[in-house]
Amino acid sequence: MENNEKNYQYFKNEEKNLKQKYSDEFVVIYDEKVVFHHKNLDKAIEYARQLEAGKYIIQRCETNETDNVQMFHTRVTF
């Protein structure tokens, strides 16, 4: 299983707890743990830029949102 798949599986396994702890925030998950969280997506992206591409996911912890996954396999510029 690839890193981003492991990280997403971690998110799914811990989804309820993460959504309670980081409600309405974006979390950066790296190596199957939350390494950064912020309400602003740009701040989460800024932090993630220092991590190795393809080794992390950014996920929004919103309790009323349906599942939404976007995977980027190369560095992207927003």
C-alpha positions in Angstrom: 0.0 0.0 0.0 1.4 3.4 -1.0 1.9 6.2 1.6 -1.1 8.3 0.5 -3.3 5.2 0.7 -2.0 4.4 4.2 -2.6 8.0 5.2 -6.1 8.0 3.8 -6.8 4.7 5.6 -5.6 6.3 8.8 -8.0 9.2 8.2 -10.9 6.8 7.6 -10.1 4.8 10.7 -9.8 7.9 12.9 -12.4 10.0 11.1 -14.8 10.4 13.9 -12.1 11.5 16.4 -10.3 13.7 13.9 -13.5 15.5 13.0 -14.3 16.1 16.6 -10.8 17.3 17.4 -10.2 19.4 14.2 -13.7 20.4 13.4 -13.8 22.7 10.3 -10.1 22.5 9.8 -7.8 21.1 7.2 -5.3 18.4 8.5 -2.1 17.4 6.9 -1.5 13.7 7.5 2.0 12.4 7.0 3.3 9.0 8.0 -0.1 8.1 9.4 -0.4 11.0 11.9 -1.6 14.6 11.9 1.4 16.8 11.5 -0.4 20.1 11.0 -3.9 21.6 11.1 -5.4 24.9 10.3 -8.8 26.5 9.3 -7.2 28.0 6.2 -6.4 25.6 3.3 -3.6 27.9 2.0 -1.8 27.5 5.4 -2.1 23.7 5.2 -0.7 23.7 1.6 2.1 26.1 2.7 3.1 23.7 5.5 2.8 20.6 3.2 5.2 22.1 0.7 8.1 21.2 3.0 7.1 17.5 3.0 8.0 15.0 0.4 5.5 15.0 -2.5 3.2 11.9 -2.6 3.9 11.1 1.1 1.0 13.2 2.6 -2.6 14.0 2.2 -4.6 17.1 3.1 -8.1 16.4 4.3 -10.9 18.7 5.5 -12.5 17.7 8.8 -16.0 18.9 8.3 -18.8 16.9 10.0 -21.5 17.6 7.4 -19.4 17.0 4.3 -19.5 13.9 2.2 -16.3 12.1 1.4 -14.1 13.9 -1.1 -10.6 12.7 -2.1 -8.2 14.5 -4.4 -4.8 12.9 -5.0 -1.8 14.7 -6.5 1.2 12.6 -7.6 3.5 15.5 -8.3 4.0 18.9 -6.7 1.2 21.3 -7.7 1.1 25.0 -7.4 -2.0 26.8 -6.2 
